[in-house]
Amino acid sequence: MNHKLSKTLFVGAAAVPALAAMPASDAAAAKPDKPNVIFILLDDAGYGDFGCYGQTRTETPNIDALAARGIRFTDMYSAAPLSSPARCGLLTGMHSGHAQIRANDEMTHRGDVWNHAEMLRDSTLEGQAPMRAGTPTLGSEMKRAGYRTAMIGKWGVGGPTSESTPNKMGFDEYFGCICQRQAHCYYPPFLWENDRRVYLDNQLLPPGTPLDDGADPMDPRSYEKYAQNTYSPDLMYERVLRFVGENRDNPFFLMWTTPIPHSPMQAPADEVQYYVRKFGDESPIEGRGYFPSRWPHATYAAMISHIDRQIGGLVEELKRLGLWDDTIIFITSDNGPAANSCSSTEWFQSAAPFRSGKGWGKASLREGGIRMPFIVAWGDRIAPQVCDHIGYFPDVMPTLCDIAGIDSPKTDGISLLPTIRGKQKRQKQHEYLYWEFPGGKGWVAVRYGKWKGLLREVKSGNDRIELFDISTDPREEHDLAAEHPEIVDKMRQFIRESHTEPENPLFMMDIPFK
């Protein structure tokens, strides 16, 4: 199978030629008076998936190098433990007690939204619950500050026929998968370029397609149908480089929201084989809900190494264009590692030092579900450090507004710019961080200094808060609520202060203490 970058895309009947190589230059013709900002968001990568955070099996030398010359945060959190609410919190600066989107809402009232053949025929079935029209986002605010803005990758907070598309939410350019269900295949039949579909040289193969009847699960040839012509992360990377090159003379803001390493397990064959040689043979997986995989561990590692190499290529391009010292790079993930039939995250200890697995990673408010790797690099302008400042995604909006030199809209965040500039004594601190998540049986969590309060099974009427000292118990195994009733009372107070009723009935929970 051909895993090289596609040479031609088809937009309706029109062809879009491959990108031409840009001429080399030692420096940009004109330096922006504001730093460029690139925000890289992985999908389902855990706290422990990068070498700089302790991973020993997967190789991430380029991410590790950025961490070594920048800031590696140890106590940064997502806004939520699933894609749509995490992205809403990131884009708007609101925690999940105030956010418009608090869980994944696939809007099933529209029809058979999980039928990929129907979605291919009818774009109105694409997308998730939207944000309200006119909502301030990272895109709109950076555009207001004079930046050229783009998002390349996964959207997940609105469909193509809604008022909540990337272009309507402040991004001048968009390329990727608007619907997160579509992102569950790395060889999709189409992507979106702004407001139109771009058809690829891949055939529709719906997630969940099993091996052919009678196929030998140990034979690599049985899996050939899952690897088609155009690997979508490569097209996204191509667009990343193009956007940077086209905007090298003006300040730009780029969100690169790769679907890697979300299931299914799909990566270029040669890169998978590198890890097969490293790890040895392994048992295949059935991949219920996604696709089977002959070498799931090797493929998961190959996916993360693939985006790592692309990040390294982006850094080299920034240096070639003379933009390295004028560009701030953020790297993080939307939520913790998944535990599904495709996942290899327990084998990799992807959430380490926190627990992973079902109920402890993605879709939970345990540390493994919301504590994220978070790296900030700014050429050679940052003094390397490991930072234990406690923060979360709502902090990104005021941080970027500070970088851009504009006032931030109202958020639940605090700017991290003093820390980025090495002025930690001026860094404001959160009194506490707050989350609620109406998925599953319902969750509420509070981080207050070293304390973590956790309210589980809210939908079942539970009102007992568990209390953990995560400075000594990061795996949340020892409930200290009975020993510290005064801290539990504080947690109740914070919950009362933080919860507001959502507009979407799907996100409602009868939270006690409110």
N, C-alpha and C positions, 0 to 999 in steps of 0.2 A: 504494500500500500504506500501511496505517496503522502508523506507527512510534511512536505515543504510548503512554504507560503504559497497561497493561491496566486496565480498570475492574472486572473480575470474574475471579476464579480459581475453578476447580471442584475441590473436594476430594471425590472420590467423587461423591455426589449433592448435597453441601452447597456452598453458595456462600459465599465470603468477601468481604464488601463492600470496596470501595476505602477507602484510608486517609482518614480525616477530617483536615482541616487543623487543626493545633494552634494554640491561641491564642498570640499573641505575648507575650513577657515580656522585660523588660529584664535579668533575672537569674534564675537558678534559685532556687527557694524555699529550698533548703538546699545549701550547698556541700559537696562530699565532702571528708573529711579526707585522702583519698588521691587523687592525680590520676587522671583517666580515661586510658585508653590505647586508641588506635586504631591498629591495624597493618594497613596497606594493602599487599597483595601482588599485583603484576601477574603475568601469565603470558607468558613469552617476550619481555619487553621487554629490550632490550640496554642496556649501559652508556651508549651514546651516543644513546639515543632521546628524551631530554628536553633542552630548550633549555639548562638550567643545566649540562648535561654536554657541550654543544657541538653539539647538533642544530640545524640551520638550516632544514630543510624543514618539519618538523612543529611546530605551535605548541602549547606547553604552559605558558601564562602562570601558571596557578594552582599547578602543581607548582613552577615556577621561583620564584614568590613565597614559597612555604614554604621553599624552599632558601635564598633570600636573607635570610630572617629567622631561620633556624635553622642547623643543621649539615649541610653537604654533605660526606659521606665520600668519599674518593677511592680507598681501598684496602680496601674491604669485599667479601666474597665470599659466594656461596651455599654451601650444604653439599654440593651436587651439581649436575651439569649437566642433569638431567631432573626432571620434576615430582614424582613420588612420593618419590624419595630426598631431594630438596631440601626438601620439606614435612615429611618425617620428621625430618630434621636440625634444621629450624626449630622444630618442635613439641616435640622432646625434648631439644635441646641437645647432641646427640651427633654427632661427625664420622663420616664414612662408613667408617672403620675399626672403629667400634664400633656403628654404627646397625643397627637391625633391618632396615630397608629400604635397599638400596644401588643399586637400579635399578628401572625400571618392570617390574612383574610383573602381567600381565593375567590370570593364573590360567586359562589356556586349557583346563585339564583339566575345567573345569565344563561345557564345551560350546562352542557357536558364539558366543563373547563379542563378536565383531566384527559380528554380525548385529543391527542396531538394531531390526528388527521383532521378533526373538526376545527381545531385551532389554526391549522395551516390554511383551511378554506375560509375561516371567519376570524378576522383580527379582533372583533369585538369580544372574543372569548379570552384574549390575552390580558395579562396584567393582574395586579393585586389591588386591594383597597387604596384609593388615591388620597393624597393630601388636598386640603382645600385650596381653591384657586387663590393666588396672591400670597400664599404662605412664604415668608422670608426663608431662603435657603442659603447654603454656602455659595451656590452658583449665583443667585440673584445679588447677594451682598458683595461678592468679589467683582461681579460685573458692574455694580454701582460704583465700586472703587476704581474703575477704569481698567480692569483685567479682561483679557480675552479668556473665555471659560469653555471648558469641555469636560464631558464625562465619556469614558470609554470603558465598556464592560456591562455589568449587571445593574439594573435599575431597581425594580421590585416594589415601587411605591406609586402605583398607578398604571393604567393601561393606555394603549396608543390612542384610544378614542376619548380619553378623559382629559380634564383640565390639569392633570398632574403627570405630564410628560417632562423629560429632561429639558427640552427646548422651552416649554412654558414655565419651568421652574428655575430659569436663570442661566441655563447652559447654552452657549452659542452653538456648540457642536455636540452631537451625540452619535455614538456608534456602539452597538452591542445588542444585548437581549433585554428588552424592556420587561418581559415576563420572566419571573424566576423559574417557573415550571419549564420554560424553554431552555433555561440554562442547565437543565438536568441532562443534557447531551452535548458533548464537545464537538460533534460533527453534525450540526443542525442544518436543516434545509434553507434557512434564511436567518439574517440578523436585521437590525434596524439601523438605518442611517438617517438621523433626524426623524422626519415624519413619513418615511417610506421604507418599505422592505427592500433588502438587498438579498437576492436569491443566490445561494452558493451551489457549488457542484457536488452537493451531498444529497442523497435520497432520505426521505423521512424514515427513521427507524425509531418508533416510540420507545421511551424508557419502559422497562419491564419486559421487553422482547427476550424470550429465552433462547437457549441454544436450539438448533434444529433437532427435530426428532432423530434419535439414534446417534447423535454426534458424541464423540468421545471427549469428555470434559478434560482429559489429560493431554489432548492433542492441541497444540497452539493454533492449528489450522481451523479448528472449530470456532474460533473467535474472530476470524478475519472479517466477517460481515460488520462488526462493530466499529472498525477503523476504516473510515472512508477517505475522501480526498483532501478536505480542507479542515484543519484543526483550528477551531474558532479562537483560542487564545493567541495563536500566531497572527491572525488577522487583526486582533485587538492591539497586539504589540506593534504591528506595522503602522496602525493609526496613531498610536502613542508617539512613535518617532516622527511621523509626518507632522503631527500637531506641534511638537516641540520645534521642529525645523522651520515650519511656516511662521511661527510666532517668536522667533529668536530675538527680534528687534523690539519687541513690546512685552510688557509684563503679562504673564499668563498664569492661569489657575487650571490645573488638570487633575481630575479625579479618575484614577485608573482602578476600576472596581472589578478585578478579575474574578471569574467563577472558580478558579483553582483554590483549594483542592476539594471542593464539594463533590460528593458522589454524582455520577458514577466514576469508577476508576478507569480513566482513559488517558494515555500519554503516548508520544511517539515511540515506536517499537525499539529503536536503538537505545533510547534512554532507559526504557524498562529493562532491557537486557543488561545494561550496566549494573543495575541493582540485583538482577537475577544472579549474576556472577558474584556479586558481593554478598548477598544473603543466602544463596543456595536455593534449591528447588523448594516449592511450597504447594500447599493444597489450593485448588481453585475455589472460588466462591460462586454461589448461585446468583447473588445480586438481586434478590426480590425487590421490585419497585424501581430498579435501575437496570444495569446490565451485568451479566456474569463477567468474571475476570479470571484469567489463567494464573496470574501472579499478582494478587492484590497488594501484598506488602511492597513489592518492587514497584508497582505502578503508582501507589500513593507517594512513595519517596520520589519517583521520577517526576510526578506532577509538581511537587514543591521545588525540586531542583530545577525544573523547567522555568518556573516563574523567577526563581533566583537568578538564572542565567540571563533572563530578559531584563531584570533589574540591573544586572551588571552591564548589559549592553546599553541601557538607558544612561547609566552613569558615564560610560565612555562617550556617548553621543553628546552629553552635556559638556564634557571636557573638550571635545573636538570643536564644539560651537562656541567655546569661551563662556559658557553659562554656569559652570560648576559652582563658583563662589557666589553666584547670584540666584541660586535656587535652593529653597528649603524642601526637603523630602521627608514625608511622614510615611511610616509603614506600620500597619496593624491588621487586624482581622475583625470580621463583623460579630462573631460569637465563637464559643468554644467548640471542640471537636464532636463530631457526630458519633452515635453508636447505633449503626444499622447493619443490614445484611451485607453491605459493601465495605463497611468501615474497617480500617486497620489501626485505628487510633489507639486502642488499648495496647496493641503490640508495640507501638511506638511510644507509649506513655505520653501522648500528645498534650495532655493537660498537666503534666508533672511540673511542680511538686504536688499538684492537687489531684484528687481522684477523678477518673474518667469513667466512661461506661454509662449505661442507661440510668438516668436519674441524677447524674453527676456532671455531665458535660452540657452539650447543646440542649436547649429547651428546658434548662433548669437554672435557678438563681444560685446554685452552688458556685464556688470560686471557679471550678473548671468550666462553667457555662458562660461566665462573664468577665473573668480576669484575662486580659489580653496582652500579647506582646505589643509594645508600642515604642517605636524608634523614631527619633528626629535627627536628621543630618543636614548640615548647612555648609557645604564645601569644607573649607578649612577655617571657618569662622567660629566653630563651636569647640569649647574645651571639652574633650571626652569625659564622660561621667556616667555612673550608674545612679539613677535618681529614684528615691522612694517617695516622691510626692504622690499623694492620693488624689486621683482625678478620674474623669470618665468622658465619654464622647460629647456630652453637652459642652465641654470646655473648648472644643475645636472651633465653634462659631466665634466666641469672643477672641480667641487666639488669632484666627485668620483676619478678623476685622482689625485687631491691633497691628498685625503685620502690614495690612493694606492701608492703615492710617485713617480709618473711618470708625464712627461710633457703631457699636454692635446693637442689633435689635435686642429686645428683652429675651433672655435665655435663663436656663438653670445652671449655666456654666461660669467658670472663672478663667480668664486668660492665662495661658502658660508662657506667654512671651518673656516675662522676667526670668523664668528658669531657662528658657532657650538662650537667652542672652547672657546667662551666667550670673544673674543678679538674684540668687535664691533668697536673700534676705528681704527682697521686695515682693516675693511671691505670696499672694493671698492664698488662704487655705479654706477648703470646705469645712463647715461644721460637721456635715454628714453627707452621704450619698444615698439616693433612694431609687428603688426599682419596684415595679409591680408587673406581673406577667400573668394574664388570664388563660394561658395555654394549660393543657392537662387539667389537674385538679386545682390550679390557682396558686400563685406564689407572691410573696412580698418579701423584700430584703432591704436592710439598712446597713451601711458601713459607717461606723462612728469611731474614729481613731483606730485602735487595735481591735475593736469589737465588731462582730458581724451578727446582726439579728436576722433570723429567718422564720418566716411564717409560711408554713406549708398547708396544702389541702384546704385552702380558703373556701373553695366552693362546697366543701363538705361541712362547713361551719366551724372549723378549727379556729380557735383564738389564742392558742398557746405559742408564744414566741420562744424559739430555741436561741441560745446565745453561745457564741464561740469566740475565743480569743485567737484570732487567726495569726497573731505574731508567734504563737507557740503551737497552734493547732491548725495549720493551713488546710488540712484534709477534712476539717469540720466533723470530728469524731467524738468530741467531748462537750456535751451540753452543760453549760455553767449557769443556766438561767436561775436555778434555785439558789445559787450562791451569791448572785448579784441582782437582787430585785430592783435596786435603784437604776441600774443600767437598762433593765427591761422596761421600766417605766419611761425612761428616756426614749426608747425605741417606739413605744406607743405614741408618745408625743410627736415624734418625727413623722410617723405614719399619718396622724391626724393633720399635720401641717401640709403634707405633700400630696395627698390624694385628691383628685378632682374627678367628677363623673365624666366618662367618655361619651361622645356623641354616638358612636357605633355600639349598638346593643351587644354585639359579639364580644366586646372588650369589657363588659360590665362584670364586676364581682362585688359581692356583699362583704366589703372589707370591714372588719371590726375596728373600733376605736375612732372611726371617722366622725 
